[in-house]
Amino acid sequence: MSTIWNTAQIVALAPDSSSAKAGKSLATPRKWVVLGVDEQAVWGECQGSAKEPYRTQVDANETAFRCSCPSRKLPCKHGLGLLFLLESQPAAFTAKEQPTWVTEWLASRAKRAQQKANREERGPENRTVVDLAAQAKRLAGREAKVTAGLADLELWLHDLIRNGLATAQGKPTSYWETAAARMVDAQAPGVARLLREMAGIGNSGAGWEARLLERLGRLHLLLEGFKFRADLSPATQADIRSLIGWTQDQEQLLASEGVRDNWLVVGQRVVEEDRMRVQRTWLWGQQSQRAALVLSFAPSHQPLDTSLIVGTGLEAELVFYPSGYPLRALVKQRYSPPVNFETLRAGRFTGGLGYPAIAVAYENYAKALASYPWLEEFPMALTAAIPVQLEQNWVIRDLAGQWLPLSPRFTHIWHLVALSGGKPLPLFGEWDGNYFLPLSVWSEGRFIIMKVGL
């Protein structure tokens, strides 16, 4: 099997830098008693501190890990070491017949996947019958709580604006936290998150007034939308409910028709929200020419999903959450194992994927905002961008001379400049309305990850 993982992709899988370092130290055949690989899996037995070697295995189709070591990290250093070794010394993997412990694990994974597919095929109408009256009562109770809570928040917002934005700059964090806590009590956790994110804007430097006013404007629009939701389209109603904190039934969503395409995994980053780690993975459809966002959630120190590897492509069906501008999606079914970009023609990444100019990208961003005014990050793929310094700031410029400012959070500017060498590069990243945050770049036939995380 030709490996689908390169060094950068394996490092990106690591839960932390220490795990990546420890994994690299295990990338030598003398540490392993057995090494094997086939089209389905990679496996090995690593001699550690225990009497018996640790059994380590990786599902090659979905990049899932399992190891008999006591580590609570996923992937552990043994799983990472196995992939590092496969990438650097594939000839060391001499075993081609799966041992029983690998076959049984793959069979159990296949069984669970089939059971999930059967549930989706049956659809929501065949699920366990619940007490519909009790369910309706709970929904009505939450609706009433949210309505009362948002009415109180509207008064709070009016008081803030009446006193002037200048007073907001001197407000302590507790001012915003208290308002957020009320929204949690009102069962509107999404609104609580929006309020917490405003707490530090007053101390964010020049232009803070405009940034805070923009956030407050979006919050006001959300409150107005909720009050008059009956007059809005079902897609916009779904957006409002999602922003407030209602969750979508994933089984019901997976039962709907999706979009089958060759999806390229073009970017990924991890952020922290409400003491949870959120992994944002961006995909780009080759035929549909649309972006998809797959989210994975985990508490601190718990593993995130590793099945979508940046720099690979796969044929799959994705279902999108209902929205005025659908971006968030779930993988419903895979039709092919992942393939590394390096094994594809460069044109399959660069040819027609993305926007040929910043003006075109911005036109599409404006359309997205018109459909979904609460959009926080817009996926932006540019076919030709050059990093340049403009006065004291770094920007990306297209061939027409238009530019976008780079995010202050982007810490790999000199790496990007070196890759460019003054020449245009295909670039993918997130645009938040103020700054562009690069996540990946294509340079001289190689796909390079600009890792951004916690």
C-alpha positions in Angstrom: 0.0 0.0 0.0 1.3 3.5 -0.9 1.1 5.5 2.3 -1.5 8.3 2.3 0.2 10.1 5.2 3.2 12.4 4.9 5.1 13.9 7.9 3.1 17.1 8.1 -0.2 15.2 8.1 1.0 12.9 10.8 2.1 15.8 13.0 -1.3 17.4 12.4 -2.9 14.2 13.8 -1.0 14.4 17.1 -3.0 15.6 20.1 0.0 17.7 21.2 3.6 18.5 20.3 5.0 16.1 23.0 3.1 13.2 21.4 4.4 14.1 18.0 8.0 14.2 19.4 7.6 10.9 21.2 6.1 9.3 18.1 9.1 10.4 16.0 11.4 8.7 18.5 9.5 5.4 17.8 9.9 5.6 14.0 12.7 3.0 13.9 12.3 -0.7 13.1 14.4 -1.8 16.2 11.6 -0.6 18.4 9.0 -2.9 16.8 8.7 -6.7 17.1 6.2 -6.9 14.2 5.3 -4.5 11.4 2.6 -5.1 8.8 0.5 -3.3 6.3 -2.2 -4.0 3.6 -4.9 -2.1 1.8 -7.1 -2.0 4.9 -4.8 -1.4 7.9 -1.3 -0.7 9.3 -0.3 -2.6 12.4 2.7 -3.3 14.6 3.8 -4.6 18.0 6.0 -2.1 19.9 8.2 -3.3 22.7 7.6 -0.8 25.6 8.0 -0.9 29.3 5.4 -3.7 29.8 6.2 -7.4 29.5 4.1 -7.8 26.4 4.5 -5.6 23.3 1.9 -3.0 22.7 -0.4 -3.9 19.9 -1.0 -0.8 17.7 -3.3 -0.6 14.6 -4.6 2.0 12.2 -7.6 1.8 9.9 -6.2 3.0 6.6 -9.6 3.9 5.2 -10.7 6.3 8.0 -7.5 6.9 9.9 -8.9 5.4 13.2 -6.4 4.3 15.9 -6.3 1.6 18.5 -3.5 0.6 20.9 -3.2 -1.7 23.9 -1.0 0.8 25.8 -2.4 2.6 28.8 -2.2 6.1 27.3 -5.4 8.1 27.2 -4.3 10.1 24.2 -5.6 9.3 20.8 -3.6 8.8 18.7 -1.0 7.7 21.2 2.7 7.9 20.5 2.7 4.3 19.3 0.1 5.0 16.6 2.0 8.1 15.5 5.3 6.3 15.5 3.8 3.5 13.4 2.7 6.1 10.7 6.0 8.0 10.9 7.9 4.7 10.3 5.6 3.7 7.4 6.1 7.1 5.8 9.9 7.0 6.1 10.7 3.2 5.8 7.8 1.4 4.1 10.0 -1.6 3.3 10.2 -2.4 7.0 6.6 -3.5 7.0 7.1 -7.0 5.9 4.0 -8.7 7.3 1.1 -8.7 4.8 -1.4 -11.0 6.5 -3.5 -9.4 9.2 -3.2 -11.0 12.7 -6.5 -11.9 14.4 -6.5 -8.9 16.7 -6.4 -6.6 13.6 -9.1 -8.5 11.7 -11.4 -8.6 14.7 -11.1 -4.8 15.3 -11.8 -4.0 11.6 -14.7 -6.4 11.6 -16.2 -4.7 14.7 -15.8 -1.3 13.1 -17.5 -2.5 9.9 -20.4 -4.0 12.0 -21.0 -0.7 13.8 -20.9 1.2 10.5 -23.4 -1.1 9.0 -25.7 -0.8 12.0 -25.5 3.0 11.7 -26.3 2.8 8.0 -29.3 0.5 8.7 -30.7 3.0 11.2 -30.3 5.8 8.7 -32.0 3.8 6.0 -35.0 3.0 8.2 -35.4 6.7 8.8 -36.8 8.6 11.8 -40.3 7.2 11.4 -39.1 3.7 12.5 -37.2 4.8 15.6 -38.3 4.0 19.1 -41.7 5.7 19.8 -41.4 8.4 22.5 -44.0 10.1 24.5 -44.9 12.8 22.0 -47.0 14.7 24.5 -44.1 14.9 27.0 -41.8 15.8 24.2 -44.1 18.6 23.0 -44.4 19.9 26.6 -40.6 20.0 27.0 -40.2 21.9 23.7 -42.9 24.4 24.7 -41.2 24.9 28.0 -37.9 25.6 26.5 -39.5 27.9 23.9 -41.0 30.0 26.7 -37.7 30.1 28.6 -35.8 31.3 25.5 -38.5 33.9 24.7 -38.4 35.4 28.2 -34.6 35.3 28.3 -34.1 37.0 24.9 -36.7 39.7 25.9 -34.6 40.5 29.0 -31.4 40.5 26.8 -33.0 43.0 24.5 -33.6 45.4 27.4 -29.9 44.9 28.5 -28.8 45.6 24.9 -30.8 48.8 24.7 -29.4 50.0 28.0 -25.8 49.4 26.7 -26.4 51.3 23.5 -28.2 54.2 25.3 -25.3 54.6 27.7 -22.8 54.7 24.7 -20.2 52.3 23.5 -17.5 54.2 25.4 -18.9 52.9 28.6 -18.6 49.3 27.3 -14.8 49.6 27.1 -14.5 50.0 30.9 -16.9 47.1 31.7 -15.3 44.2 33.6 -15.4 40.7 32.3 -18.1 39.9 34.9 -20.5 42.3 33.1 -20.5 40.1 30.1 -20.3 36.9 32.0 -23.4 37.8 34.1 -25.4 38.4 30.9 -24.1 35.1 29.4 -25.0 33.2 32.5 -28.6 34.5 32.2 -28.7 33.1 28.7 -27.5 29.7 29.9 -30.3 29.7 32.4 -32.7 30.6 29.6 -31.5 27.6 27.7 -29.9 29.8 25.0 -26.2 28.6 25.2 -25.4 29.9 21.7 -26.3 33.4 22.7 -24.2 33.0 25.8 -21.2 32.2 23.6 -21.8 35.4 21.5 -21.8 37.5 24.7 -18.6 35.9 26.1 -16.8 36.6 22.8 -17.6 40.3 23.2 -15.9 40.6 26.6 -12.4 41.3 25.3 -13.2 43.5 22.3 -13.0 46.7 24.3 -9.3 46.0 24.9 -8.5 44.8 21.4 -6.8 48.0 20.2 -7.7 50.6 17.6 -11.0 50.1 15.9 -12.5 48.2 18.8 -15.7 50.4 18.6 -16.5 49.2 15.1 -15.8 45.6 15.9 -18.0 45.7 19.0 -20.8 47.5 17.2 -20.7 44.9 14.4 -21.1 42.1 17.0 -23.9 43.9 18.8 -25.6 44.5 15.5 -25.6 40.9 14.7 -26.9 40.0 18.1 -29.7 42.6 17.7 -30.5 41.0 14.3 -30.7 37.6 15.9 -33.1 38.9 18.6 -35.3 40.5 16.0 -35.2 37.4 13.8 -36.4 35.2 16.7 -39.3 37.6 17.5 -40.5 37.5 13.9 -39.3 34.0 13.0 -42.8 32.9 11.7 -42.4 35.4 8.8 -39.0 34.0 7.8 -38.0 31.1 5.5 -37.5 27.6 7.0 -33.8 27.9 6.2 -33.4 31.2 8.1 -35.5 29.8 11.0 -33.1 26.9 11.2 -30.2 29.3 11.3 -31.8 31.3 14.2 -32.5 28.1 16.2 -29.0 26.8 15.7 -27.4 30.1 16.8 -29.6 30.2 19.9 -28.5 26.7 20.8 -31.1 24.2 19.6 -29.4 21.1 18.2 -30.2 19.2 15.0 -31.2 15.5 15.2 -28.3 13.9 13.4 -30.1 10.7 12.6 -32.9 12.6 11.0 -30.3 14.7 9.1 -28.4 11.6 7.9 -31.7 10.1 6.5 -31.9 13.0 4.1 -30.3 13.1 0.6 -26.8 14.3 0.5 -24.2 15.6 -2.1 -21.9 13.0 -3.6 -18.7 14.4 -4.8 -14.9 14.0 -4.8 -14.2 16.0 -1.6 -10.7 17.5 -1.0 -9.8 18.0 2.7 -8.2 21.5 2.4 -7.9 22.9 5.9 -8.3 22.3 9.6 -7.9 24.1 12.9 -8.8 23.7 16.5 -10.4 26.4 18.7 -11.7 26.4 22.2 -15.3 27.2 23.0 -16.9 27.0 26.5 -14.2 24.6 27.8 -14.6 22.4 24.8 -12.2 21.9 21.9 -13.8 22.3 18.5 -12.1 20.9 15.4 -13.1 22.7 12.2 -12.3 20.7 9.1 -12.9 22.2 5.6 -13.7 20.2 2.5 -14.0 21.4 -1.1 -16.1 19.6 -3.7 -14.5 19.2 -7.1 -17.7 18.9 -9.1 -20.1 20.9 -6.9 -17.5 23.7 -6.3 -18.8 24.2 -2.8 -17.2 24.1 0.6 -18.3 22.0 3.6 -17.4 22.3 7.2 -17.2 19.2 9.4 -17.1 19.8 13.2 -15.7 17.6 15.9 -16.1 18.3 19.6 -14.2 17.0 22.6 -13.4 18.1 26.2 -9.9 19.1 27.0 -7.4 16.2 26.7 -9.9 14.0 24.9 -9.4 12.8 21.3 -10.9 14.6 18.4 -12.0 12.9 15.2 -9.1 11.8 13.0 -10.9 10.3 10.0 -10.5 13.3 7.7 -6.9 14.1 7.0 -5.9 17.4 5.5 -4.2 17.0 2.2 -6.3 13.9 1.1 -9.3 13.5 -1.1 -12.1 11.0 -1.1 -15.3 10.2 -2.8 -18.1 10.6 -0.3 -21.7 11.7 0.2 -22.2 14.7 2.6 -25.4 15.9 4.1 -25.7 19.6 5.0 -27.4 21.1 8.0 -30.4 23.3 6.9 -29.3 26.9 6.6 -29.7 30.0 4.4 -26.1 29.3 3.4 -25.4 25.6 4.1 -21.8 25.0 5.2 -21.8 22.6 8.1 -22.1 19.0 7.0 -21.8 15.4 8.1 -20.2 12.6 6.2 -23.0 10.2 5.4 -21.2 7.6 3.3 -17.7 7.1 1.9 -17.2 5.5 -1.5 -13.4 5.4 -1.6 -10.4 5.3 0.7 -8.5 8.6 1.1 -5.9 9.5 -1.6 -3.0 11.9 -1.0 -3.0 15.1 -3.0 0.5 14.2 -4.1 -0.8 11.2 -6.0 -3.3 13.3 -7.8 -2.7 15.6 -10.7 -1.8 19.1 -9.5 -4.7 20.3 -11.6 -7.2 18.4 -9.5 -6.3 20.8 -6.7 -5.5 24.0 -8.6 -7.5 23.7 -11.8 -10.7 25.7 -11.2 -10.8 25.1 -7.5 -11.3 28.4 -5.7 -11.6 32.0 -6.9 -9.4 33.4 -9.6 -9.3 36.9 -7.9 -10.0 38.5 -4.6 -12.8 40.5 -6.2 -14.6 37.3 -7.1 -14.1 35.8 -3.7 -15.5 39.0 -2.1 -18.5 38.9 -4.3 -19.2 35.4 -3.2 -18.7 36.4 0.4 -21.2 39.2 0.0 -23.8 36.7 -1.4 -23.1 34.4 1.6 -23.7 37.2 4.1 -26.9 38.1 2.3 -28.1 34.6 2.9 -26.7 34.1 6.3 -25.8 37.5 8.0 -24.3 35.7 11.1 -21.6 34.1 9.1 -18.4 34.2 11.2 -15.8 32.4 8.9 -16.1 32.2 5.2 -14.1 29.5 3.4 -11.9 31.2 0.8 -9.8 29.3 -1.8 -7.7 31.6 -4.0 -6.0 30.1 -7.1 -3.2 32.7 -7.1 -2.1 34.8 -4.1 1.2 36.4 -3.1 2.1 37.3 0.5 3.6 40.8 0.6 4.3 43.5 3.2 2.2 46.6 3.1 3.7 49.3 5.3 4.0 47.4 8.7 1.4 44.8 7.9 1.3 41.6 5.9 -1.3 41.0 3.3 -2.1 38.6 0.5 -2.3 40.1 -3.0 -3.8 38.7 -6.2 -2.7 39.3 -9.7 -5.0 42.2 -10.1 -3.3 44.0 -7.2 -6.2 43.7 -4.7 -5.3 42.5 -1.3 -6.6 41.1 2.0 -4.9 41.6 5.4 -3.5 38.5 7.1 -4.7 37.6 10.5 -2.5 38.6 13.5 -3.0 35.0 14.7 -1.1 33.7 11.7 2.4 32.9 12.9 3.9 31.2 9.8 4.3 34.3 7.6 8.0 33.7 6.8 7.2 30.1 5.9 4.5 31.3 3.5 6.8 34.0 2.1 9.6 31.4 1.5 7.2 29.0 -0.3 6.0 31.8 -2.5 9.3 33.4 -3.4 7.3 36.3 -4.8 5.3 34.0 -7.1 1.5 33.4 -6.8 0.3 30.3 -4.9 -3.0 28.5 -4.6 -4.1 29.2 -1.0 -6.9 28.2 1.2 -8.0 29.8 4.4 -10.8 31.5 6.5 -12.0 35.1 6.0 -13.8 36.6 9.0 -14.7 39.9 7.3 -11.5 41.6 8.6 -8.6 39.2 8.3 -7.6 36.2 6.2 -6.2 33.2 8.1 -4.3 30.8 5.8 -4.7 27.1 6.5 -3.1 25.4 3.5 -1.1 26.1 0.4 0.0 24.3 -2.8 3.6 24.8 -3.7 5.7 23.0 -6.4 3.6 20.0 -6.5 3.3 19.7 -2.7 0.3 20.4 -0.4 1.5 22.1 2.8 -0.5 22.5 6.0 -0.4 25.8 7.8 -1.4 24.3 11.2 -3.4 26.6 13.4 -4.6 25.4 16.8 -4.9 26.1 20.4 
